Amino acid sequence: MRISVTVLILFSLSGSLWGGTGEFACPAGKEDMMKYFVMDQSRRSGSFLKGSANSIYTQVFPDQDFAAEGHWFWLKSAAGNGFDVKAFNRDRIFMRSTELTWTDNTSFKRFERDLPIAYRCVAGGQAGPQIQVEDTTFRYFERCQPYKTSNLGTAVNDFDAPQLMDVGGNIGQAWTRVLHYHYNCDQSFNNCADEEQFYLANGYGLWQWKHYRKGVLQKTTLINQIENGTAQGNLPCKNSYE
């Protein structure tokens, strides 16, 4: 049986090959960006992505593809050491918190207001609208308690149109959108000192991360080997994720 490449591309971009159902659906002609940010339910129930510097174990709350609102964990080791918490609702997807001390999940940084990074529904095959964020204030926590505040200047987030990329590892090609998270920008949302790039594959989630400072690559990690396993660690501070 022969299926044209065009048909396969349309299915991939629209998400029609996506496994699982949920109570939320984007309007006609738009696709749910959660499909790119997190590993799909059928995979994440027993698999994770292993990387060169850290791994990614994905846990979504509520555990379905996808609810109207909720949050998810990117745990960076089986023990739960290292984590990012992100949130979502019908309108947008947000950054919420991240680890502070790698081996101590009672220490973390959390935005005072969830920082929007992408719109939830974006036209199929198109880039997402740019998001400018004026207030990036965040708090430092130790033993689950806040002890000081700081900020990241202003922030600008761009979300690329999907491209078919070679993920490598044991995944191969996958439709990928790249989130460009610019921060430490000036009051006019220009001259951003830092940029983090998140490579997000439909059905797999984060498979590559890069950090640039003043245009120079500082760090990068490749997370492209899907393996069996689940994380045993947890986040002990409810205020790191709720």
NUFIBA-736870 format. One record per residue (C-alpha): residue number from 1; chain; x, y, z. Coordinates in Angstrom, 1 decimal. Layout:
N
REC    k  c      c1      c2      c3
REC  NUM  A       X       Y       Z
...
//
This chain:
242
REC    k  c      c1      c2      c3
REC    1  A     0.0     0.0     0.0
REC    2  A     1.5     3.4    -1.1
REC    3  A     0.9     6.6     0.8
REC    4  A     2.0     9.9    -0.7
REC    5  A     4.6    12.0     1.1
REC    6  A     2.2    14.9     1.0
REC    7  A    -0.4    13.0     2.9
REC    8  A     2.2    11.9     5.6
REC    9  A     3.3    15.5     6.0
REC   10  A    -0.2    16.8     6.5
REC   11  A    -1.0    14.0     9.0
REC   12  A     2.2    14.9    10.9
REC   13  A     1.7    18.6    11.0
REC   14  A    -2.0    18.3    12.0
REC   15  A    -1.2    15.8    14.7
REC   16  A    -3.6    13.2    13.3
REC   17  A    -1.1    10.5    14.1
REC   18  A    -1.0    11.6    17.7
REC   19  A    -1.9     8.9    20.2
REC   20  A    -4.3     9.5    23.0
REC   21  A    -7.3    11.8    23.5
REC   22  A    -8.0    14.6    25.9
REC   23  A   -10.8    17.0    26.8
REC   24  A    -9.2    20.0    25.1
REC   25  A    -9.1    20.5    21.3
REC   26  A    -7.6    23.4    19.3
REC   27  A    -9.8    25.2    16.8
REC   28  A    -9.8    23.9    13.2
REC   29  A    -6.6    24.6    11.4
REC   30  A    -4.5    24.9    14.6
REC   31  A    -2.5    22.3    16.4
REC   32  A    -1.8    21.8    20.1
REC   33  A     1.7    22.8    21.0
REC   34  A     1.7    20.4    23.9
REC   35  A     2.4    17.7    21.3
REC   36  A     5.8    19.2    20.9
REC   37  A     6.6    20.1    24.5
REC   38  A     6.1    16.7    26.1
REC   39  A     6.5    13.0    25.2
REC   40  A     3.2    11.5    24.3
REC   41  A     1.3     9.4    26.8
REC   42  A     1.9     6.0    25.2
REC   43  A     5.7     6.6    25.3
REC   44  A     6.1     8.4    28.6
REC   45  A     4.3     5.8    30.6
REC   46  A     7.4     3.6    30.4
REC   47  A    10.1     5.4    28.5
REC   48  A    12.4     8.4    28.8
REC   49  A    15.0    10.2    26.7
REC   50  A    18.6     9.6    27.7
REC   51  A    21.1    12.4    27.0
REC   52  A    24.8    13.3    26.9
REC   53  A    24.6    15.5    30.1
REC   54  A    21.2    14.6    31.5
REC   55  A    18.1    12.7    30.7
REC   56  A    14.4    13.8    30.5
REC   57  A    11.7    11.9    32.3
REC   58  A     8.3    13.4    31.5
REC   59  A     5.4    13.5    33.9
REC   60  A     2.2    15.3    33.0
REC   61  A    -0.6    16.3    35.4
REC   62  A    -3.3    15.3    34.7
REC   63  A    -1.8    12.4    32.8
REC   64  A    -3.6    12.6    29.5
REC   65  A    -3.1    14.0    26.1
REC   66  A    -4.1    16.8    26.9
REC   67  A    -6.3    18.5    29.5
REC   68  A    -7.4    22.1    29.2
REC   69  A    -4.9    23.1    31.9
REC   70  A    -2.3    21.5    34.1
REC   71  A     1.5    21.2    34.5
REC   72  A     4.3    18.9    33.8
REC   73  A     7.8    17.9    35.1
REC   74  A    10.9    17.4    33.1
REC   75  A    12.9    15.3    35.6
REC   76  A    16.6    15.2    34.6
REC   77  A    17.5    11.9    36.3
REC   78  A    15.9     8.8    37.5
REC   79  A    16.4    10.0    41.1
REC   80  A    14.6    13.2    40.2
REC   81  A    17.7    15.4    40.6
REC   82  A    17.4    18.3    38.4
REC   83  A    14.0    19.4    37.2
REC   84  A    11.9    21.9    35.2
REC   85  A     8.3    22.6    35.9
REC   86  A     6.1    24.0    33.2
REC   87  A     2.4    24.8    33.1
REC   88  A    -0.3    25.1    30.5
REC   89  A    -3.9    26.4    30.0
REC   90  A    -6.2    26.9    27.1
REC   91  A    -4.3    30.0    25.9
REC   92  A    -0.6    29.6    26.6
REC   93  A     2.3    27.4    27.8
REC   94  A     4.5    28.7    30.7
REC   95  A     7.7    28.3    32.6
REC   96  A     7.1    27.9    36.3
REC   97  A    10.2    26.6    38.2
REC   98  A    13.6    24.9    37.9
REC   99  A    16.2    23.3    40.2
REC  100  A    18.7    25.4    42.1
REC  101  A    20.9    22.8    43.8
REC  102  A    21.1    19.6    41.6
REC  103  A    21.0    17.1    44.5
REC  104  A    18.4    19.1    46.7
REC  105  A    14.9    19.4    45.3
REC  106  A    13.9    21.5    48.2
REC  107  A    16.0    24.3    46.6
REC  108  A    14.7    25.8    43.4
REC  109  A    13.8    29.0    41.5
REC  110  A    10.2    29.9    40.7
REC  111  A     8.8    32.8    38.7
REC  112  A     6.4    35.0    40.8
REC  113  A     4.1    34.8    37.7
REC  114  A     4.3    31.9    35.3
REC  115  A     6.4    33.1    32.4
REC  116  A     4.5    32.6    29.0
REC  117  A     6.7    30.9    26.4
REC  118  A     4.3    29.9    23.6
REC  119  A     0.6    30.0    22.6
REC  120  A    -1.3    26.7    23.2
REC  121  A    -2.8    26.6    19.7
REC  122  A    -0.8    27.6    16.6
REC  123  A    -1.7    27.4    13.0
REC  124  A    -0.5    24.1    11.5
REC  125  A     2.8    24.5     9.7
REC  126  A     3.2    28.1    10.9
REC  127  A     5.5    29.8    13.5
REC  128  A     3.9    30.9    16.7
REC  129  A     3.3    34.6    17.5
REC  130  A     6.1    36.3    19.4
REC  131  A     5.6    36.8    23.2
REC  132  A     7.2    39.7    25.0
REC  133  A     7.4    39.5    28.8
REC  134  A     8.0    42.6    30.9
REC  135  A     8.1    41.1    34.4
REC  136  A    10.5    38.2    34.9
REC  137  A    10.7    38.4    38.7
REC  138  A    11.5    35.1    40.4
REC  139  A    12.2    33.8    43.9
REC  140  A    15.0    31.6    45.3
REC  141  A    13.8    28.8    47.6
REC  142  A    15.7    26.7    50.1
REC  143  A    14.0    24.0    52.2
REC  144  A    10.9    24.9    50.3
REC  145  A    10.9    28.5    51.6
REC  146  A    11.7    31.7    49.7
REC  147  A    14.6    33.8    50.8
REC  148  A    15.3    36.4    48.0
REC  149  A    14.1    37.7    44.7
REC  150  A    15.7    38.6    41.4
REC  151  A    14.8    39.1    37.8
REC  152  A    15.9    38.4    34.2
REC  153  A    15.3    41.7    32.7
REC  154  A    12.6    41.5    30.0
REC  155  A    12.1    38.4    27.9
REC  156  A    11.2    37.6    24.3
REC  157  A    10.0    34.2    23.1
REC  158  A     9.8    33.0    19.5
REC  159  A     8.5    29.7    18.4
REC  160  A     9.6    28.4    15.0
REC  161  A     7.5    26.7    12.4
REC  162  A     7.9    22.9    12.4
REC  163  A    10.7    21.4    10.4
REC  164  A    11.5    17.8     9.7
REC  165  A    14.8    17.3    11.5
REC  166  A    17.2    14.4    12.1
REC  167  A    17.0    13.9    15.8
REC  168  A    19.6    11.1    15.7
REC  169  A    20.0     8.5    18.4
REC  170  A    17.4     5.8    18.0
REC  171  A    14.6     8.2    17.0
REC  172  A    15.6     9.4    13.5
REC  173  A    13.5    12.1    11.8
REC  174  A    10.8    14.0    13.6
REC  175  A     8.8    17.2    13.2
REC  176  A    10.5    19.7    15.4
REC  177  A     9.7    23.2    16.6
REC  178  A    12.4    25.3    18.2
REC  179  A    11.6    27.6    21.1
REC  180  A    13.9    30.6    21.3
REC  181  A    13.8    32.0    24.9
REC  182  A    15.6    35.3    25.0
REC  183  A    16.1    37.0    28.4
REC  184  A    18.2    39.7    30.1
REC  185  A    16.8    42.0    27.4
REC  186  A    16.4    45.8    27.8
REC  187  A    13.2    47.6    28.4
REC  188  A    12.5    47.8    24.7
REC  189  A    12.8    44.0    24.5
REC  190  A    16.1    44.3    22.5
REC  191  A    19.8    43.6    23.1
REC  192  A    19.1    40.3    24.9
REC  193  A    22.2    38.9    26.6
REC  194  A    21.0    35.3    26.8
REC  195  A    19.1    32.9    24.5
REC  196  A    18.2    29.3    25.3
REC  197  A    17.0    27.1    22.4
REC  198  A    14.7    24.2    23.1
REC  199  A    14.3    21.6    20.2
REC  200  A    10.9    20.0    20.7
REC  201  A     9.8    17.0    18.6
REC  202  A     6.2    16.1    18.0
REC  203  A     5.5    13.1    20.2
REC  204  A     8.9    13.1    22.0
REC  205  A     9.4    16.5    23.6
REC  206  A    12.8    18.1    24.4
REC  207  A    15.6    16.4    22.5
REC  208  A    18.2    19.2    22.3
REC  209  A    19.0    22.3    24.3
REC  210  A    21.5    25.1    23.7
REC  211  A    22.4    28.2    25.7
REC  212  A    24.0    31.3    24.0
REC  213  A    25.3    34.3    25.7
REC  214  A    25.9    37.4    23.6
REC  215  A    25.7    35.1    20.6
REC  216  A    28.4    32.7    21.7
REC  217  A    27.4    29.1    22.5
REC  218  A    27.9    28.4    26.2
REC  219  A    26.4    24.9    26.7
REC  220  A    24.6    22.3    24.7
REC  221  A    23.1    18.9    25.4
REC  222  A    21.6    16.2    23.2
REC  223  A    18.9    14.1    24.6
REC  224  A    17.9    11.7    21.8
REC  225  A    18.1     8.1    22.9
REC  226  A    14.7     6.7    23.9
REC  227  A    15.0     4.0    26.5
REC  228  A    12.7     2.0    28.9
REC  229  A    12.4     3.3    32.4
REC  230  A    10.7     5.7    34.8
REC  231  A    11.9     8.2    37.4
REC  232  A    11.7     7.2    41.0
REC  233  A    12.4    10.6    42.5
REC  234  A     9.9    13.3    43.3
REC  235  A     9.5    17.0    44.1
REC  236  A     8.9    17.3    47.8
REC  237  A     7.9    21.0    47.8
REC  238  A     4.3    21.6    46.5
REC  239  A     5.1    25.2    45.9
REC  240  A     7.7    24.2    43.3
REC  241  A     5.0    22.9    41.0
REC  242  A     1.4    23.8    42.2
//
